[in-house]
Amino acid sequence: MKTLTMTWQDSVAKEMLDQHLVKEIPLSPQRNYASMIVLRECHSTAVLTTEGTVLDVELVRSGEEQEDLISRVVLQKRKQVAPERRTGRAFNRQLEVGEKCDYMNEMCGKCPDCLIYGFAASKGEGAQRARVMTDSGFAIRSYDGMQRSITLNAIKDTSAGGVAGSAFAEREHIRPQVFFPTVESTVDVTSAEFMYILRNILTTTRYGAESNRQGYVKNHLVAVLFGSGELLSNLSLTQKVYDRLYAKTGDKIHEFPLSLSEVTEATHSAMNDALEESYLPFDRLVGEDLNKFLGNVRDLWKSEEGNQLWQEQLKSDQQEYISNRK
């Protein structure tokens, strides 16, 4: 692994986060928010269904200025959180933490996943409210322009090959290069906990059904907002982005895949307008400062020493919280 001359304590990432986040996990809510604006970009076909073979779709206004109704594909909340939590739990097991924590039977109530993402009452451990808040995301363009039905064929393992008419199912898929603008908010987390959540988001790549064969998604962090509340809902963000893209392309927005650069630009513009309309003040991490932050994060995660030190801080923060809440 890459060798660092700095430690977690002296890192740029920790310095930036410490300016805004709590120093210890509070026993009572303090409404200290850090909201990550993430563009989720499909790099392959994906299946985003709750049940059956049809994509999850909602009929909503296309924008806040463009008020015509369109059907948008929905990336359900649990289809975002579940794979990210699985990424974190696999990471925990590498550290020999939370090995006996079981979603379906009994949560341990002590591992980073339990203490950050929350858990329902279990034997002798009470419950923990989630300190990561997510909501369902909406695709920018209409359902008609981004879905295709793919036929699933039966496999016959003989030299004769398949049999004509052997297709046994058909399922709707999201096309590649579809974007879901989303906001993932944390509340009352420490700098080390924020790093854990961010790691889960940036290193999770598979979403939706059949994710072992498709559903590759690239999560792009375009901004982090610090304040005492939430700025935007996912739907409002998507509608604001749509308005800006529509102003440039008109109805052609539904004809061709969008590019990351134009969606990122529209997202920043939407965020800035929302900040002007907000009743609460926010500090923002964007542009060169964000690039500097992410560059430092990469160095930390690629370094054995850097990884170990922030993990030790995470463990210390949470052990102190467990001790204080008794």
N, C-alpha and C positions, 0 to 999 in steps of 0.2 A: 504493500500500500504506500501511498504518497506520504512522505515525512513532512511534518509541519514544524515551523519554528515557534508557533504560537500555541496557546492552550485555549480551551473553551472559555476560561475566565477572561482571557485577553482578546477574544475574537471580536471582529466587527459585528457579526450577527448578534451576539449576546449584548454588546453595547447598544445596538439599535433597539433591540427588543426591551431591554431593561428600562429604557426611557419611557415606555408606555405601559408595560405589563406589571402585574402584582409581584411582589418579592416572595410572598408565601401564599399558599392556597387558603382563602378566607373561609371561615366557618359559616358566615352569612353572606348573601349576595352583595356585591359591590358594583355591579353593572360596568365592569371594565371590559369593553368589547375590543376584539381585534377581528375584523372581517376581511377574508380573502376573496378577491374577485377572480374567479377561475373560468377560463374558456375551455370547455371540454370538447375536443375535436376528434371525431371518429376517423380513424385511419384504415378501417376495414368495415365491411358490413357488420351490423349488430342487430340483435333481436331484443327489443324493448317492449315486452309484453308482460301483463300481469297474469293473464290466463289465456289459453287457446293460441290462435295463430295470427291474431290481428294486433297491430301496434296500439299502444296506449295513446289516445288522441283526445284533445280538448278543443272545443270551439270557443275562441276568444277574439278580442279585438287585435288587429294586426299591429297597431301602434297606438301611441297616445295622441298623435296628430292624425295619422291614417286610421280611421275608425272602422273600416270595413272588417267584416268577420272572416277569419280563416281558421282552418283546423290545424293545430300544432301538435306534433309528436311530443309526448311527455316522458322525461327521464325521472321516474318516481324517486322520491326521497330515499327509500330503503335500498334502491338499486345503486345509489351513490355511496351511502354509508356502509352497507354490508361489505362490499369488496375492500373498502379502505380499512375497515376494522379487521378484516381477515389478514390484510397485509401487516397491520400492527401486531396482531396476535402471533403471526408466524415469526415476526421480528422478536417478540417477547420470548418465544420458545428457544430461539437461538441464544438468548441470554439466560435461559433456564428460569424464566419468570412466568407465572400464570399457567404452568403446564397442566394443572388440574382444573383450570377454569373451563366450564362447559356451558355453552349457551342454553342447551336444551334441558340440562339437568340441574346444575347448580353453579352459579357464578361465584368466583372466589371473593370478590369485593375488595381486593387488595392490589391487583395488577394495574398497570397503566390504562389498559382498555376499560376496565370497570370504573376506575376513578375519573376518567376523562369523558368517556362516552355514556356512562351511567349504566345502571342495572336495576331490575325490579327486585322486590323483597325476596331474599333467599334465607336459608336456614342460618339463623344466628348472626346475620350480617346486615339486616335492615335493608335500606335502598340508597341509591345515589342518583341525584339528578344529573342529566347530561350537561356538560359544559361545552359541547359542540352542537350548534344549531344549523340544520339544513332544511331545505324545502325542495319540492319537485322543480326540476328545470324544464324549460320550454325551448324547442328548436326555433331558430330565427325565421326560417322560411316555412312555407305551408307544407302540409303533409303530402299533397299530390306530387310535388317536385322532388321529394327526397326518399320515397319508399319504392321498393320493388318486391314482387313476390317471387320466391325461389322455391322450386320444386325439389323435394328430398327423394332421392332414388334408393331403392333397395340394392344391396350389394350381393352378387352371386359369385362365390369363390370357386369358379370352375373355368376351364379353358373355353367354354362356350360363351362366357361373359354374361351380361345382364339379359333380362327378358324384356321385350318391348311391352310397354304399359306397366312396368314394375314400380312406377312412382307411387309412393304411399302417403305423401303429405305435401302440403304447400304452406309456407309461412312468410309473412311480411317481414322485410328487413329494412333497416336504415342504410342508405347509401353512404359511401365514404365521403369525407370532407363536409360533414354536417356539424354545426357548432351549437352547443348548449351553454349560453352564458349563465353562470351560477355564482351565488354568494354563499360562502361557508363561514359562519361566524363562530368565534370562540368567546367565552366569557369567563373572567376570573381565572385565567390560566397563567402559570409562570412561564418564563422564557424557555425553560427546558421542555415543559409540556407543549408549548407552541411548536417547538422543533419536532416533537413526536408526531403531532397532528399534520404538520407540513410534510414530514417524511412520508406519511401514509398517502397523502394526496398526490405528491409528485412522483411516487414510485409505484402507484397502482396503475395498471395498464389494461385491465380486462373488466368490462362491465356488461351487464345484461345476461340473458339466457345463452346457453351453449358457449360460454366464455372461454372454454378450453380449446375451441376451434376458431373463434372469431370474436368480434367485439373489442378490438384493440382501440384504446382511447388515449390520446395524449392530453394531459392536463397542463395548461399554460397559466401560470400565475401572472396577472397583469397589474395588480395593485393590492396593497394591504391598507386598510383604514382603521385607525385607532380612535375610540371615542367612548361615550357613555350610552350608546344605543346603536341600532342598526339603521343603515342609510336607505337600502333598497331591497325590495323583494325580487325574486328571480323573474317573475312575470313582468314587473315594471322595467327591470333592466333590459330584458329581451325586447320589449316594445319600444323603448327609447333607442336601442341599437337598430331596430328595424326602421324606425323613422329616419335615422341618419343615412342608412344604406339605401333606402327607397328614394330619398332626396337626390341621390347621385345616379341611380340606375333606373328608377321607375319600376314598371312591371317586370323588367328583365331580371330583377332580383330573384325571381322564382325559376329562371331558365338555366342558370349556370352555377356551379359550385362557388362558394365564397372563398376568399383568400384570408389567411391568418392576419396579414398586415392591415387589411381594410376593416376586419372585424375588431381587431385590437384598437385601431384608431377610433372607431365608432364607440367602442366600450369606454375609452377614456373620455370622450366628449360627453357621453351619457352620464358618466360618474361625476364629471365636473359640474354639469348642470344640476344634478341632484344635490351636490354639496352646496351650491348657491341657494337652493330652495330649502335646505335643512334648517331646523330650529336649533340644532345642537352643533357645536364645533367638532371638527374631526382633523386629526393629523393624518397625512397620507405618505405612504412609501411607494414611490413610482419612479419611472425613468432610470436615470443613472444610479440613484440611490438604491433602487430595487435590484438593478443588475449587480451592483457592488455587494449587496446583501446575499443574493443568490450565488454569486461566485464564491463568497466566503463559506456559505453553507455546503457547496459542493466539495470544497477543500476539507471541511470538517468531516463530512460523511465518507470521504475517500481515505481518511487517515485513521489508523487504528487508535492512535492516541486521542485524536479529536473526538472520535465516536465514544470512546470509553469515558471521557471526562464529562460530556454532556449527559450521558446515560447515568453516571454516578450522581449528577446534580438532580436529574429526574427522580431517581430512587430516593434521594435525600428529601426532596420537596414533598413527595407523597408519603413517606414514612412519618414525617413531621405532622402532616395533616391527619393521618390515621391516629397518631398518638394524641393530638389535640382534640379530636372529635369524640373521644371516649368519655 
